[in-house]
Amino acid sequence: MELILNTSQVTQVEITPLTSKYASHFQYYASDVLVARSCPLPHPLPPNYAQDFINQALQGRKNQSRYDFAILHQTMFVGVCSLVNVTQKQQAEVTYWIARPFWGKGYATKALGDVMFFAEKEIKLKKVYTGVWNKNPASRRVLEKNKFHWINTLHQTTKYNKKFIRDSIWELEWTPN
Ligand SMILES: CC(C)(COP(=O)(O)OP(=O)(O)OC[C@H]1O[C@@H](n2cnc3c(N)ncnc32)[C@H](O)[C@@H]1OP(=O)(O)O)[C@@H](O)C(=O)NCCC(=O)NCCS
C-alpha cells in the first residue's frame, strides 16, 4: 500500500539512538542497491552487516567518537543518520540514507535537521562535512536545506565494468550560525 504523507506527518519524523532493535529493518533496507550505490554501504550487504554496524555505533557513542540515529516515522524505521569521525576539534562527518519506499517525503530533510540540532546544541560541534556524488542531486538539496554549503568539487576516474567513468564529488560543510 502506498504511504501518503502530508507536511504535518513529516513533523512526526524523529530520530532516536540506533540500537539492535532496528537491526533487521536496517539489514533489509540497506540491502537495496539503489540505497547502497550513493552512500558508504557495501553491496551486496554482508549477512551480519547491520548488527556489526550497530555494535560499532554503540561502542562509538560510549567513547564519543560517533553518534548514530535511527530515523523513525512514528515508531516505524525509515533510515539512518550518523555523525562519524567526531574529533576533539569538534568536527565530524555526516552520512545518511532513507529506505527506498520512503524517498521523496521529506524524511531526510527533517531527520538531518534534527541531527544537526543535536550536533550544535548537545555535542557543540563547530564543523560538519560530507561528500555527495554529482549524480545525487536529491542529497545535495537535503544538505542545502539544512544550511550546508559547497566548498569544493573533487573529480575522479573509476573503473567499472571494464570502462573508465569520470565522476565528481561535491564536498559540503556546515558551521553553526
Ligand atoms: C538522498 C536521500 C537521502 C533523500 O532522502 P529523501 O527523504 O527522499 O529526501 P527529502 O524528501 O527530504 O528531500 C529530497 C529533496 O530533493 C529534491 N530532489 C529529488 N530528486 C531530485 C533531483 N533529481 N534533482 C534535484 N532535486 C531533487 C526533492 O524535490 C526534495 O527537495 P524539496 O523538498 O525542495 O522539493 C535518499 O534518496 C537516499 O537515501 N538515497 C540513497 C542513499 C544516499 O544517497 N544517501 C546520501 C549520501 S550523501
The ligand as an ORCA input file, in Angstrom:
! r2SCAN-3c Opt
* xyz 0 1
  C      19.191     11.111     -0.971
  C      18.152     10.677      0.039
  C      18.776     10.656      1.431
  C      16.992     11.686      0.025
  O      16.056     11.318      1.019
  P      14.540     11.836      0.951
  O      13.903     11.527      2.252
  O      13.901     11.312     -0.277
  O      14.768     13.425      0.799
  P      13.690     14.581      1.044
  O      12.354     14.077      0.620
  O      13.823     15.087      2.435
  O      14.216     15.747      0.101
  C      14.626     15.496     -1.232
  C      14.781     16.822     -1.950
  O      15.496     16.599     -3.164
  C      14.694     17.009     -4.264
  N      15.001     16.126     -5.378
  C      14.662     14.833     -5.532
  N      15.142     14.377     -6.707
  C      15.825     15.394     -7.270
  C      16.559     15.537     -8.482
  N      16.688     14.533     -9.341
  N      17.126     16.748     -8.746
  C      17.025     17.758     -7.872
  N      16.338     17.686     -6.688
  C      15.753     16.516     -6.420
  C      13.267     16.892     -3.769
  O      12.383     17.673     -4.561
  C      13.429     17.429     -2.345
  O      13.596     18.820     -2.309
  P      12.344     19.818     -1.991
  O      11.862     19.441     -0.617
  O      12.949     21.177     -2.043
  O      11.298     19.575     -3.033
  C      17.571      9.266     -0.314
  O      17.170      9.264     -1.663
  C      18.583      8.160     -0.106
  O      18.691      7.614      0.980
  N      19.342      7.808     -1.163
  C      20.338      6.708     -1.096
  C      21.463      6.988     -0.095
  C      22.043      8.375     -0.239
  O      22.126      8.922     -1.317
  N      22.459      8.935      0.913
  C      23.099     10.234      0.933
  C      24.570     10.083      0.643
  S      25.342     11.668      0.524
*
